[in-house]
Amino acid sequence: MPVKVSVIVPVYNPGPYLEDCVASLLRQSMPPDAYEVIFVDDGSTDGTPARLDALTAEDPRVRVVHQENSGWSGKPRNVGIAAARGEYVMFVDHDDLLGDEALERMYDYGVANGADVVVGKMAGKGRGVPVELFRTNRPRATVANAPLIDSLTPHKMVRRAFLDGIGLRFPEGRRRLEDHVFVAEAYLRAENVSVLSDYVCYYHVKRDDESNAGFRRFEPAGYFKNLREALDVVERYTEPGPLRDRLFRRWLRVEMVERLRGRRFLDLPEDYRRELFDEIHGVVVERFGPGVAAGLPPAQRVVAALAAAGRFDDAVAFAEWEAALALRAVPVGVEWRDGMLRIEFTAEFIRERRPLEFPAGPFYPGEPPLEVSEAVTWVCADAVERFAGAPADLRLRERASGAPYFQPVEVTRETVPVGDGTAVRLVLRVTAAVDPARAASGGPLGDGLWDAFVRVRLGGWTKECRLGPAPQAGSPTPYDAGVVDGLVVLPYWTRPHASLALDVGRAGVRLGLGGITPGDVTVEGGRLRAVLPLYVPRPTGVLLRLTGDGASVDVPGTLSPANPSGLEVALPVGEMSGTRRVALCLAPDAGSPRFHALPFALRLGFGGARVVPVPRPGLAQRLARRVRRALGTALGVRRA
């Protein structure tokens, strides 16, 4: 089979982080003979060369190229392109991961849309990634119709013939932003770029020791020299005007303005902070016309104006004001309704833990003031002016992987007068509707823990926070679990912060089934009926497991729609006898069905069945259980 994709991984002293990357590459759903993995070892001095040689000997998909250290990732990627045989090449860093279906999905999407570049949805595990770009699939994206320019890391799939046809390669040597130069030119010269947003393809991982290349402090003069090269690419392939200004705005916003804001700026050493500011001032004055900063949100326009004017002390003062700004999202209600989890909450900006007060007077447009107190008033007045269109979002983020998914929301906006009416609070009231079967870009939520995050954009501030604390903090299971389309979903408050999260397919004791009382269970005419603390929107099949005398029998049953729901099972009266422990499986079609012990037993006989207490284990069973528990504890200590 012709090679469809060549995965290129530059490697330098990755240590143990390489293993997770390798595992994710070798478990791809794409057929093994349809892709190859090319590791380019850039002169590693740890055990990496031997590990890669062993991997090559073990797996025919893997090749390795060893070379002297080149100083950065550009040359290793170019060496990988030269060695590649695939129709597409995919660039992966040695401490990152691919989703299991990433290569197959991205390749198929690229071929279906004739794409020269395929951008797969990213999730950050401790690292920032683009958000708005991945809100929806974009089969035919350009820098003009989509926020492509927000994603300039190299982690893309690119048609090899396209690279060879235009002679595009990464800048080499010890430098920064080689990926910006490469990706910007690829976007601007591609016939088509496709953005795949309904599956997390790439996991951008922050190392525990924070030794990722992107986290190392850079030398400002060299960094902004390399940044100018990316701007040169844009100038080469665009005409002066709004599009060029919009593209330049990305570098002004992300690489300059954001580095001068809040704690990110204030936490730098004083001498480095000044050096960084001076280099940014130089680029802003030298390369950006007035149309670039004019399109920024107000708070960012203030910082850009201070940088352009060289007002370092005022930039520090404005950063100090912004550093105290945060977002607060307070739950109002969480309930199951119409097969969905309805989450109501309010959100507003706070400063120093108090609601931020905005001026109620009119906004006067124009250039941002350079005096800090006036600039703050100007930004806040603009926020009031634009409040009617302020967006708010609820995202569910899988705790293990960091994969985020937007949920549908309805937003109302309320301007609340404060005191004598010269100030107002800006409060967003939001209702989100979470359909567990479609909440992950149209697919079901996977088993695991999902945290609820609220995101608001207003006035040049984009803030995100957890949804909480709970209305009644400390309650571990404030709402019933829902059994919806084969998924068992439990909303709960985390500890100790009491933020909202969802447990999908993993909850045990917290489901509350252990609280069933004898009054909740009846047996009549060979049929067991029980009231369960569950939300069920439609009749749902379950399994009841009866265990005793060394054997188990699974009996089908039905949960009826209600809250609480009703369980009904036809018992095998006459087919078995004796006392049977009872366990319930709420999702029998799951890959690994899970049974939950119920707090009662059934005594079956030819005369029928009745509910009895769960039999206590005998002495021998209790001793065996203690031994197993002790052994498990001891083994756990030794492993640690």
C-alpha positions as CSV (number, residue, x, y, z in Angstrom):
1,M,0.0,0.0,0.0
2,P,1.4,3.5,-0.8
3,V,2.3,5.4,2.3
4,K,-0.5,8.0,3.0
5,V,1.2,9.9,5.9
6,S,4.7,10.3,7.1
7,V,4.8,11.5,10.7
8,I,8.0,13.5,11.4
9,V,9.2,13.8,15.0
10,P,12.3,15.9,15.8
11,V,13.9,14.5,18.9
12,Y,16.4,15.9,21.4
13,N,16.8,14.5,24.9
14,P,13.1,13.9,25.6
15,G,13.7,11.5,28.5
16,P,10.6,9.6,29.6
17,Y,8.2,11.9,27.7
18,L,9.1,10.2,24.5
19,E,7.3,7.0,25.5
20,D,3.8,8.5,25.6
21,C,4.4,10.1,22.2
22,V,5.6,6.8,20.7
23,A,2.6,4.9,22.2
24,S,0.2,7.4,20.7
25,L,1.8,7.1,17.2
26,L,1.8,3.3,17.2
27,R,-1.8,2.9,18.2
28,Q,-3.2,4.9,15.4
29,S,-6.4,3.6,13.7
30,M,-4.9,4.1,10.3
31,P,-3.7,0.7,8.9
32,P,-0.1,0.1,9.9
33,D,1.1,-0.1,6.3
34,A,-0.5,3.2,5.4
35,Y,1.8,5.4,7.5
36,E,5.3,5.7,8.7
37,V,7.0,7.4,11.7
38,I,10.3,9.2,11.1
39,F,12.2,10.2,14.2
40,V,15.0,12.6,13.5
41,D,17.4,12.5,16.5
42,D,19.1,15.9,16.7
43,G,22.2,14.8,18.6
44,S,20.6,13.6,21.8
45,T,23.0,12.9,24.6
46,D,20.7,10.8,26.8
47,G,19.5,7.2,26.1
48,T,17.3,8.4,23.2
49,P,19.5,7.2,20.3
50,A,19.5,3.6,21.6
51,R,15.8,3.7,22.4
52,L,15.0,4.8,18.8
53,D,17.3,2.2,17.3
54,A,15.5,-0.5,19.3
55,L,12.1,0.8,18.3
56,T,13.2,0.7,14.6
57,A,14.2,-2.9,15.0
58,E,10.9,-3.8,16.6
59,D,8.4,-2.0,14.3
60,P,8.6,-1.7,10.5
61,R,6.6,1.5,10.6
62,V,9.4,3.3,12.4
63,R,12.6,4.8,10.9
64,V,15.2,6.9,12.6
65,V,17.8,9.4,11.3
66,H,20.7,10.4,13.6
67,Q,22.4,13.8,13.0
68,E,24.7,16.2,14.9
69,N,22.9,18.8,17.0
70,S,21.5,21.6,14.9
71,G,20.3,23.8,17.8
72,W,16.5,23.8,17.1
73,S,13.7,21.9,15.4
74,G,13.9,23.4,11.9
75,K,16.6,21.2,10.4
76,P,15.3,18.0,11.9
77,R,11.9,18.6,10.3
78,N,13.5,19.4,7.0
79,V,15.5,16.2,7.2
80,G,12.3,14.3,7.9
81,I,10.6,15.9,4.9
82,A,13.5,14.7,2.7
83,A,13.2,11.2,4.0
84,A,9.3,11.0,3.8
85,R,7.5,8.8,1.4
86,G,3.9,9.7,2.4
87,E,1.4,11.7,0.4
88,Y,1.1,14.0,3.5
89,V,3.6,14.8,6.2
90,M,2.5,15.3,9.8
91,F,4.7,17.2,12.3
92,V,4.6,16.1,15.9
93,D,6.8,17.2,18.8
94,H,8.5,14.5,21.0
95,D,6.6,15.5,24.2
96,D,3.1,15.7,22.6
97,L,0.5,13.1,21.7
98,L,-1.9,12.3,18.9
99,G,-5.5,11.2,19.3
100,D,-5.9,7.6,18.3
101,E,-7.8,8.4,15.1
102,A,-5.9,11.6,14.3
103,L,-4.0,10.4,11.2
104,E,-6.9,8.6,9.7
105,R,-9.4,11.4,10.2
106,M,-7.0,14.2,9.1
107,Y,-5.9,12.3,6.0
108,D,-9.5,11.5,4.9
109,Y,-10.6,15.0,5.6
110,G,-7.7,16.5,3.6
111,V,-8.3,14.2,0.6
112,A,-12.0,14.8,0.6
113,N,-11.5,18.6,0.5
114,G,-8.4,18.7,-1.7
115,A,-6.4,20.4,1.1
116,D,-2.8,21.3,1.0
117,V,-2.8,21.9,4.8
118,V,-5.0,20.1,7.3
119,V,-5.3,21.6,10.8
120,G,-6.6,19.2,13.4
121,K,-8.3,20.3,16.6
122,M,-5.8,20.8,19.5
123,A,-6.2,20.3,23.2
124,G,-3.8,21.8,25.7
125,K,-2.6,19.7,28.7
126,G,-1.3,22.6,30.7
127,R,-0.6,24.6,27.5
128,G,-2.7,27.2,25.7
129,V,-4.2,26.3,22.3
130,P,-6.5,28.2,19.9
131,V,-10.1,28.2,20.8
132,E,-12.3,30.0,18.3
133,L,-10.6,28.3,15.3
134,F,-11.9,25.0,16.5
135,R,-15.5,26.0,17.2
136,T,-16.7,24.3,14.0
137,N,-15.3,22.3,11.1
138,R,-14.0,24.5,8.2
139,P,-13.5,22.4,5.0
140,R,-12.4,25.4,3.0
141,A,-10.6,27.9,5.3
142,T,-8.4,30.8,4.4
143,V,-6.7,33.5,6.4
144,A,-9.5,35.8,5.2
145,N,-12.5,33.7,6.3
146,A,-11.2,31.9,9.4
147,P,-8.9,32.7,12.3
148,L,-6.2,30.4,10.8
149,I,-3.5,32.8,11.8
150,D,-4.3,32.0,15.5
151,S,-2.6,28.6,14.9
152,L,1.0,28.9,13.9
153,T,2.6,25.9,15.7
154,P,3.9,23.3,13.2
155,H,1.5,20.5,14.3
156,K,-0.3,20.2,11.0
157,M,-0.7,17.7,8.2
158,V,0.7,19.1,4.9
159,R,0.7,17.7,1.4
160,R,4.3,16.8,0.5
161,A,3.9,17.6,-3.2
162,F,2.7,21.1,-2.2
163,L,5.9,21.6,-0.1
164,D,8.1,20.4,-2.9
165,G,6.2,22.3,-5.5
166,I,6.8,25.7,-3.8
167,G,10.1,24.7,-2.2
168,L,8.8,25.4,1.3
169,R,11.0,24.3,4.2
170,F,11.6,25.4,7.8
171,P,14.3,28.0,8.6
172,E,17.3,26.2,10.2
173,G,19.7,26.9,13.0
174,R,19.5,28.1,16.6
175,R,16.6,30.5,16.4
176,R,12.9,31.0,17.4
177,L,9.6,31.2,15.5
178,E,10.7,29.0,12.6
179,D,7.2,27.5,12.7
180,H,5.6,30.9,12.2
181,V,7.6,31.5,9.1
182,F,6.8,28.1,7.7
183,V,3.1,27.9,8.6
184,A,2.3,31.5,7.6
185,E,3.7,30.9,4.1
186,A,1.9,27.5,3.9
187,Y,-1.4,29.2,4.7
188,L,-0.9,32.1,2.2
189,R,0.2,29.8,-0.7
190,A,-2.1,26.8,-0.2
191,E,-4.9,26.1,-2.6
192,N,-7.0,25.0,0.3
193,V,-6.7,24.7,4.1
194,S,-9.1,22.4,6.0
195,V,-9.8,22.6,9.7
196,L,-11.1,19.5,11.4
197,S,-12.7,20.5,14.7
198,D,-15.0,17.6,15.7
199,Y,-12.2,15.3,17.0
200,V,-9.2,16.2,19.1
201,C,-6.2,15.3,16.9
202,Y,-3.3,16.8,18.8
203,Y,-2.6,17.0,22.5
204,H,-0.1,19.8,23.3
205,V,1.5,18.7,26.6
206,K,3.3,20.7,29.2
207,R,6.0,18.7,30.9
208,D,5.9,18.4,34.6
209,D,9.4,19.9,34.8
210,E,8.3,22.8,32.4
211,S,11.3,22.1,30.2
212,N,9.3,22.3,26.9
213,A,11.2,24.5,24.4
214,G,8.3,27.0,24.3
215,F,8.6,27.7,28.0
216,R,12.2,28.7,28.0
217,R,12.9,32.4,28.5
218,F,14.1,33.9,25.2
219,E,16.5,36.6,24.4
220,P,14.3,39.5,23.2
221,A,16.5,40.9,20.5
222,G,16.9,37.5,18.7
223,Y,13.2,36.6,19.2
224,F,11.9,39.8,17.6
225,K,14.4,39.6,14.8
226,N,12.9,36.2,14.0
227,L,9.4,37.6,14.4
228,R,10.2,40.2,11.7
229,E,10.9,37.3,9.3
230,A,7.4,36.1,9.8
231,L,6.1,39.6,9.1
232,D,8.2,39.6,5.9
233,V,6.4,36.5,4.7
234,V,3.0,38.3,5.1
235,E,4.3,41.3,3.3
236,R,5.6,39.1,0.5
237,Y,2.2,37.4,-0.2
238,T,-0.3,40.1,0.6
239,E,-1.1,43.6,-0.5
240,P,-1.3,46.6,1.9
241,G,-4.7,46.9,3.4
242,P,-7.2,45.4,5.9
243,L,-6.2,41.8,5.4
244,R,-2.5,42.4,5.9
245,D,-3.4,44.6,9.0
246,R,-5.5,41.8,10.4
247,L,-2.7,39.2,9.9
248,F,-0.1,41.5,11.5
249,R,-2.5,42.1,14.3
250,R,-2.1,38.4,15.4
251,W,1.7,39.0,16.1
252,L,1.0,42.4,17.8
253,R,-1.7,40.8,20.0
254,V,-0.2,37.4,20.9
255,E,3.6,38.0,20.8
256,M,3.7,41.6,22.1
257,V,0.6,43.0,23.8
258,E,-0.2,39.8,25.7
259,R,3.4,39.7,27.0
260,L,2.9,43.1,28.5
261,R,-0.3,42.4,30.4
262,G,-1.1,41.5,34.0
263,R,1.0,39.0,36.0
264,R,2.7,37.7,32.9
265,F,4.5,41.0,32.6
266,L,4.8,41.9,36.3
267,D,6.4,38.5,37.2
268,L,9.4,39.1,35.0
269,P,12.6,40.4,36.4
270,E,12.8,44.1,36.2
271,D,15.8,44.3,33.8
272,Y,14.3,41.6,31.5
273,R,10.9,43.3,31.6
274,R,12.5,46.6,30.4
275,E,14.5,44.8,27.7
276,L,11.3,43.1,26.4
277,F,9.3,46.3,26.4
278,D,12.0,48.1,24.4
279,E,12.2,45.4,21.8
280,I,8.4,45.4,21.4
281,H,8.4,49.2,21.1
282,G,10.9,48.9,18.3
283,V,8.8,46.4,16.3
284,V,5.6,48.3,16.8
285,V,7.0,51.6,15.6
286,E,9.0,50.1,12.7
287,R,6.5,47.6,11.2
288,F,2.9,48.4,12.2
289,G,0.7,51.1,10.7
290,P,-2.3,52.6,12.5
291,G,-4.7,50.0,11.1
292,V,-3.1,47.2,12.9
293,A,-3.7,48.3,16.5
294,A,-7.0,49.9,15.5
295,G,-8.7,46.5,15.2
296,L,-7.7,45.3,18.7
297,P,-10.2,45.2,21.6
298,P,-10.0,48.3,23.8
299,A,-7.7,46.9,26.6
300,Q,-5.3,45.6,24.1
301,R,-5.3,48.9,22.2
302,V,-4.3,50.6,25.4
303,V,-1.3,48.3,25.8
304,A,-0.3,48.7,22.2
305,A,-0.5,52.5,22.4
306,L,1.7,52.5,25.5
307,A,4.2,50.3,23.8
308,A,4.2,52.5,20.7
309,A,4.7,55.6,22.8
310,G,7.5,54.0,24.8
311,R,5.7,54.6,28.1
312,F,7.1,51.8,30.2
313,D,6.0,52.9,33.6
314,D,2.4,53.4,32.4
315,A,2.5,49.9,30.9
316,V,3.5,48.5,34.3
317,A,0.8,50.5,36.0
318,F,-1.9,49.3,33.6
319,A,-0.6,45.7,34.0
320,E,-1.0,46.1,37.8
321,W,-4.6,47.2,37.4
322,E,-5.4,44.3,35.0
323,A,-3.7,41.8,37.2
324,A,-6.5,42.1,39.8
325,L,-9.2,41.4,37.2
326,A,-10.9,37.9,37.1
327,L,-14.1,36.2,36.1
328,R,-16.7,34.8,38.5
329,A,-19.3,32.3,37.4
330,V,-22.0,31.3,40.0
331,P,-24.3,28.4,39.5
332,V,-28.0,29.2,39.8
333,G,-29.5,25.8,39.0
334,V,-28.6,22.4,37.6
335,E,-31.4,20.0,36.6
336,W,-32.3,17.2,34.2
337,R,-35.0,18.2,31.7
338,D,-36.1,16.8,28.3
339,G,-33.2,14.4,28.2
340,M,-30.6,17.1,28.8
341,L,-28.8,18.6,31.7
342,R,-29.8,22.3,32.0
343,I,-27.1,24.4,33.7
344,E,-28.0,28.0,34.7
345,F,-25.4,30.4,36.0
346,T,-24.4,34.1,36.1
347,A,-21.1,35.5,35.1
348,E,-19.4,38.8,35.6
349,F,-16.0,40.3,35.9
350,I,-14.6,41.0,39.4
351,R,-11.6,42.9,40.6
352,E,-10.0,42.2,44.0
353,R,-12.9,39.8,44.6
354,R,-15.6,42.5,44.2
355,P,-17.9,43.0,41.2
356,L,-16.2,45.3,38.7
357,E,-18.1,48.6,38.4
358,F,-18.3,50.2,35.0
359,P,-19.1,53.9,34.3
360,A,-22.7,54.5,33.3
361,G,-21.9,57.6,31.2
362,P,-21.4,57.7,27.5
363,F,-18.4,56.3,25.6
364,Y,-16.2,58.7,23.6
365,P,-14.5,56.8,20.7
366,G,-11.1,57.7,19.4
367,E,-7.5,56.9,20.3
368,P,-7.0,55.3,23.7
369,P,-5.8,57.7,26.5
370,L,-2.2,57.2,27.7
371,E,-2.8,58.2,31.3
372,V,-3.6,55.0,33.1
373,S,-6.7,56.2,35.1
374,E,-8.2,57.7,31.9
375,A,-7.3,54.5,30.0
376,V,-9.1,52.3,32.6
377,T,-12.2,54.5,32.3
378,W,-12.1,54.5,28.5
379,V,-11.8,50.7,28.4
380,C,-14.7,50.2,30.9
381,A,-16.9,52.7,29.1
382,D,-16.3,50.8,25.8
383,A,-17.3,47.6,27.5
384,V,-20.6,49.0,28.5
385,E,-21.2,50.3,25.0
386,R,-20.5,46.8,23.5
387,F,-22.2,44.8,26.3
388,A,-25.2,43.9,24.2
389,G,-23.1,41.6,22.1
390,A,-20.8,40.2,24.8
391,P,-20.4,36.4,24.3
392,A,-20.4,33.8,27.1
393,D,-19.7,30.1,26.7
394,L,-19.8,26.9,28.7
395,R,-17.1,24.4,27.8
396,L,-16.8,20.8,29.1
397,R,-13.2,19.8,29.4
398,E,-12.2,16.2,29.9
399,R,-9.9,16.2,32.9
400,A,-7.5,13.5,31.8
401,S,-6.9,14.8,28.2
402,G,-7.8,18.4,28.4
403,A,-10.1,18.0,25.4
404,P,-12.7,20.9,25.4
405,Y,-16.1,21.1,23.8
406,F,-18.5,24.1,23.5
407,Q,-22.1,23.5,24.7
408,P,-25.2,25.3,23.3
409,V,-26.1,28.4,25.4
410,E,-28.7,31.1,25.7
411,V,-27.5,34.4,27.0
412,T,-29.3,37.4,28.5
413,R,-27.4,40.5,29.6
414,E,-28.3,42.7,32.5
415,T,-27.0,46.1,33.3
416,V,-27.4,46.6,37.1
417,P,-27.2,50.1,38.5
418,V,-24.8,50.6,41.5
419,G,-25.2,53.3,44.2
420,D,-26.3,56.7,42.8
421,G,-26.5,55.4,39.2
422,T,-23.1,56.7,38.1
423,A,-21.8,53.1,37.8
424,V,-23.2,49.7,36.7
425,R,-22.4,46.1,36.9
426,L,-22.5,44.0,33.8
427,V,-24.1,40.6,34.5
428,L,-24.5,37.8,32.0
429,R,-27.3,35.2,32.7
430,V,-26.6,32.0,30.9
431,T,-28.5,28.7,30.4
432,A,-26.5,25.8,28.8
433,A,-28.1,22.6,27.5
434,V,-25.8,19.6,27.8
435,D,-26.9,16.6,25.7
436,P,-24.6,13.8,26.9
437,A,-25.0,11.8,23.7
438,R,-24.0,14.8,21.5
439,A,-21.9,17.0,23.7
440,A,-18.5,16.2,22.2
441,S,-18.9,17.9,18.8
442,G,-21.9,15.8,18.0
443,G,-20.7,12.6,19.6
444,P,-21.1,11.2,23.1
445,L,-19.1,12.2,26.1
446,G,-16.5,9.6,26.8
447,D,-16.2,7.8,30.2
448,G,-14.3,9.9,32.6
449,L,-14.5,13.2,34.5
450,W,-15.6,16.4,32.8
451,D,-15.1,19.9,34.3
452,A,-17.3,22.8,33.5
453,F,-15.6,26.0,32.4
454,V,-17.2,29.4,31.7
455,R,-15.6,31.7,29.2
456,V,-16.5,35.4,28.6
457,R,-15.1,38.0,26.2
458,L,-15.6,41.7,26.9
459,G,-13.6,44.9,26.6
460,G,-10.5,43.1,25.4
461,W,-10.5,40.7,28.3
462,T,-11.0,37.0,27.6
463,K,-11.4,35.2,30.9
464,E,-12.2,31.6,31.8
465,C,-13.0,30.1,35.2
466,R,-14.5,27.0,36.7
467,L,-18.3,27.1,37.4
468,G,-18.7,27.3,41.1
469,P,-18.7,27.3,44.0
470,A,-21.9,25.3,44.5
471,P,-25.0,26.9,45.9
472,Q,-24.7,24.5,48.8
473,A,-21.0,23.9,48.8
474,G,-19.7,20.5,50.1
475,S,-22.6,18.3,48.9
476,P,-20.8,15.6,46.8
477,T,-23.9,14.5,44.9
478,P,-26.3,17.5,44.7
479,Y,-28.3,16.1,41.7
480,D,-29.4,12.7,40.5
481,A,-27.5,10.8,37.9
482,G,-29.0,10.6,34.5
483,V,-29.2,7.5,32.4
484,V,-29.4,9.0,28.9
485,D,-28.9,7.1,25.6
486,G,-26.7,4.5,27.2
487,L,-24.6,6.9,29.3
488,V,-24.6,7.2,33.0
489,V,-23.9,10.9,33.9
490,L,-23.6,12.2,37.4
491,P,-23.3,16.0,38.0
492,Y,-21.4,16.7,41.2
493,W,-19.4,19.3,43.1
494,T,-15.7,18.8,43.3
495,R,-13.8,19.0,46.6
496,P,-12.5,21.2,48.1
497,H,-13.4,24.0,45.6
498,A,-17.1,22.9,45.0
499,S,-16.9,23.4,41.2
500,L,-19.3,21.7,38.8
501,A,-18.1,18.5,37.1
502,L,-19.7,15.5,35.4
503,D,-18.8,11.9,36.1
504,V,-19.5,9.8,33.0
505,G,-19.6,6.1,33.4
506,R,-17.4,5.9,36.4
507,A,-19.5,6.8,39.5
508,G,-20.1,4.1,42.0
509,V,-21.2,4.9,45.5
510,R,-22.0,8.5,44.5
511,L,-24.9,7.3,42.4
512,G,-26.8,6.9,45.6
513,L,-28.0,3.3,44.9
514,G,-26.8,2.3,48.3
515,G,-29.4,4.5,49.9
516,I,-32.4,2.4,48.6
517,T,-34.6,1.4,51.5
518,P,-36.8,-1.7,51.9
519,G,-39.8,0.6,51.2
520,D,-38.4,1.4,47.7
521,V,-38.5,-2.3,46.7
522,T,-41.4,-4.6,46.1
523,V,-41.7,-8.2,44.7
524,E,-45.1,-9.3,43.5
525,G,-46.1,-12.0,41.0
526,G,-42.5,-12.7,40.3
527,R,-41.8,-9.2,39.3
528,L,-39.4,-6.9,41.1
529,R,-40.1,-3.2,41.2
530,A,-37.9,-0.6,42.8
531,V,-37.7,3.2,43.0
532,L,-34.2,4.4,42.1
533,P,-32.7,7.9,42.5
534,L,-32.0,8.3,38.8
535,Y,-33.2,10.5,36.0
536,V,-34.4,8.5,32.9
537,P,-35.9,10.4,30.0
538,R,-37.1,7.3,28.1
539,P,-37.5,3.5,28.7
540,T,-34.0,2.1,29.1
541,G,-32.8,-1.5,29.2
542,V,-30.7,-2.7,32.2
543,L,-29.4,-5.9,33.6
544,L,-30.0,-7.3,37.1
545,R,-27.3,-9.7,38.2
546,L,-28.3,-12.3,40.8
547,T,-25.3,-14.0,42.5
548,G,-25.2,-16.9,44.9
549,D,-23.9,-20.5,45.3
550,G,-20.8,-19.6,43.2
551,A,-22.8,-18.6,40.1
552,S,-24.3,-15.5,38.6
553,V,-27.3,-15.0,36.3
554,D,-28.0,-11.7,34.4
555,V,-31.7,-10.9,34.0
556,P,-32.9,-8.1,31.7
557,G,-35.0,-5.3,33.1
558,T,-36.3,-1.8,32.3
559,L,-36.0,1.6,33.8
560,S,-39.1,3.7,33.3
561,P,-39.0,7.5,32.6
562,A,-39.3,9.4,35.8
563,N,-37.2,11.2,38.4
564,P,-36.9,9.1,40.5
565,S,-37.1,6.3,38.0
566,G,-38.8,2.9,38.3
567,L,-37.0,-0.4,37.8
568,E,-39.0,-3.4,36.8
569,V,-37.5,-6.9,36.3
570,A,-39.2,-10.3,35.7
571,L,-37.4,-12.6,38.2
572,P,-36.5,-16.2,37.2
573,V,-38.8,-17.7,39.9
574,G,-38.8,-21.4,39.7
575,E,-35.5,-21.6,37.8
576,M,-33.3,-21.0,40.8
577,S,-33.6,-20.9,44.6
578,G,-31.7,-19.6,47.6
579,T,-30.5,-16.2,48.6
580,R,-29.0,-14.1,45.8
581,R,-27.1,-10.9,46.1
582,V,-28.3,-8.2,43.6
583,A,-26.3,-5.9,41.4
584,L,-27.5,-3.5,38.7
585,C,-25.9,-2.6,35.3
586,L,-27.3,0.7,34.0
587,A,-25.4,0.7,30.7
588,P,-25.3,-3.0,29.5
589,D,-24.2,-2.0,26.0
590,A,-21.0,-0.2,27.2
591,G,-17.7,-1.6,26.2
592,S,-17.0,-2.6,29.9
593,P,-20.4,-3.0,31.6
594,R,-20.3,-2.0,35.2
595,F,-22.5,-3.6,37.9
596,H,-23.5,-1.7,41.1
597,A,-24.3,-3.7,44.2
598,L,-27.7,-2.9,45.6
599,P,-28.4,-2.9,49.4
600,F,-30.7,-5.8,49.5
601,A,-30.8,-9.5,48.5
602,L,-33.5,-11.8,47.1
603,R,-34.6,-15.1,48.4
604,L,-35.9,-17.2,45.5
605,G,-37.9,-20.4,45.7
606,F,-40.7,-22.2,43.9
607,G,-43.2,-20.3,46.0
608,G,-41.9,-16.9,44.7
609,A,-39.4,-14.3,45.8
610,R,-39.0,-11.9,48.6
611,V,-36.6,-9.1,49.6
612,V,-34.2,-9.9,52.4
613,P,-31.1,-8.3,54.0
614,V,-27.7,-8.8,52.3
615,P,-26.2,-11.9,53.9
616,R,-23.1,-11.2,55.9
617,P,-19.9,-13.0,54.8
618,G,-18.8,-16.0,56.9
619,L,-15.7,-15.9,59.0
620,A,-13.5,-17.6,56.4
621,Q,-14.7,-15.0,53.8
622,R,-14.0,-12.1,56.1
623,L,-10.5,-13.4,56.9
624,A,-9.7,-13.9,53.2
625,R,-11.0,-10.4,52.4
626,R,-8.7,-8.9,55.1
627,V,-5.7,-10.8,53.7
628,R,-6.4,-9.6,50.2
629,R,-6.7,-6.0,51.5
630,A,-3.5,-6.2,53.4
631,L,-1.6,-7.7,50.5
632,G,-2.9,-5.0,48.2
633,T,-1.8,-2.2,50.6
634,A,1.6,-3.8,51.0
635,L,2.1,-4.1,47.2
636,G,1.0,-0.5,46.7
637,V,3.6,0.7,49.2
638,R,6.3,-1.3,47.5
639,R,5.3,0.0,44.1
640,A,5.4,3.6,45.3
